[in-house]
Amino acid sequence: MIAKSVGTHVSPSPADVGVSRRSEDPVARVSPTPSGRKRAAVTGSTQRKAPVRKPYPSFPLTPHPSGQFCKKIRGKLFYFGPVHDPDAALDRYHKHCQGLHSGQVTTVDRSGELTLAELANRFLAAKDR
């Protein structure tokens, strides 16, 4: 018979458990699937990308998580271009800002640009040929 001492608690060491908690690489852990194959399990915190900032503090457009510069005008959000090209987005904003702020224009004119609808129409026309 083994005597227990009252009031003392000994926690098992990581070697006893079989896993070192601090030195473990979270990506390298492997868990078996129901079929018996092993797959990598991503655990722990995933790192997020750093948020995109304005090129300079007085820049009128705001970077959106979708990767576009945007501005809320008269209660509606308008997108003006990708965050990797702030000059083109600013040019498009200045081209349309007077009409958007006055309420005359409700959409940004995208003539001369390839839209998703135009791309789909070209694809379907090519498939029909």
Protein Blocks (a to p, Z undefined) as FASTA:
>chain_A
ZZddehiacdddfklnopafklpcfklpccddfkopacdddedjdddddddddfbfklmb
dcdfkopacddeehiacdfbdfklmmlmmmmmmmmmmmmmnomambdcfehiacfklmmm
mmmmmmmZZ
